[in-house]
Amino acid sequence: MRPIRCWDDATAQAAEETGLSDFPDTCPWDKHEVLDQDWLPEE
């Protein structure tokens, strides 16, 4: 799986906004899933 390049920036911003810090090192979804408008990750 190729990494999603904005993952580091996104998790840093999420950590700053939420105070949470336990994010995966890499995005668990591939770019096709993320870009699919009908797809949502499982809860």
trRosetta pair geometry for C-beta under 8 A, 3 or more apart (Angstrom, degrees):
i j d omega theta_ij theta_ji phi_ij phi_ji
1 26 7.9 125 98 147 119 135
1 30 5.4 -122 -142 -93 108 98
2 30 7.5 75 47 -143 73 91
2 31 7.1 -23 76 -12 104 117
3 7 6.5 -96 179 12 96 135
3 26 5.6 -98 -117 -142 98 108
3 27 6.7 123 -157 24 64 98
4 7 4.9 104 81 -44 91 102
4 26 7.9 127 29 -174 79 75
4 27 4.2 8 27 13 119 154
4 29 7.8 17 -28 79 140 74
4 30 8.0 163 -53 -154 103 32
4 31 5.9 151 -95 -80 97 86
4 34 6.6 64 -103 -6 149 163
6 9 5.2 -60 -166 49 68 112
6 10 5.4 70 135 -29 89 107
7 10 5.7 -60 -142 39 27 111
7 11 6.1 19 164 -13 66 108
7 26 6.4 39 138 -149 169 43
7 27 4.5 -129 -97 -44 130 99
8 11 6.3 -58 -143 40 25 103
8 12 6.3 26 157 -19 62 110
9 12 5.8 -58 -148 37 29 112
9 13 6.3 26 156 -16 65 108
10 13 5.9 -57 -148 38 29 108
10 14 6.2 28 154 -18 65 108
11 14 5.5 -51 -141 39 35 113
11 15 6.2 40 156 -23 65 104
11 23 4.1 -179 -145 108 122 161
11 24 8.0 -131 -96 60 145 54
12 15 5.8 -52 -148 34 29 112
12 16 6.5 29 153 -18 62 106
13 16 5.7 -55 -149 36 33 112
13 17 6.2 23 157 -13 67 111
14 17 5.9 -60 -141 43 29 106
14 18 5.8 -6 171 9 68 118
14 20 6.9 -37 139 64 92 105
14 23 6.7 104 80 -74 130 144
15 18 6.7 -71 -128 52 20 88
15 19 7.4 46 -177 -127 54 4
15 20 6.0 -110 -118 79 60 59
15 21 5.2 60 -136 -99 116 62
15 23 6.8 -102 -61 -9 102 127
20 23 7.3 100 122 -46 104 90
24 27 7.2 131 88 -98 120 17
24 28 5.6 82 41 -44 169 98
27 30 8.0 135 109 -87 111 23
27 34 7.4 -14 170 -60 142 138
28 41 7.9 78 85 -129 112 135
29 33 4.3 -110 -176 82 110 132
29 34 5.3 130 111 -54 122 88
29 41 6.4 -108 -61 -87 136 110
30 33 5.4 97 58 9 68 100
30 34 7.3 -138 101 -3 35 93
31 34 5.5 -56 -143 41 37 112
31 35 5.9 25 162 -11 71 113
32 35 6.2 -62 -141 45 25 102
32 36 6.4 37 155 -37 61 105
33 36 5.8 -51 -149 19 30 116
33 39 5.2 -131 -165 138 69 158
33 41 7.8 74 153 -79 126 78
34 39 7.8 -87 -74 86 12 127
36 39 3.9 58 88 1 116 119
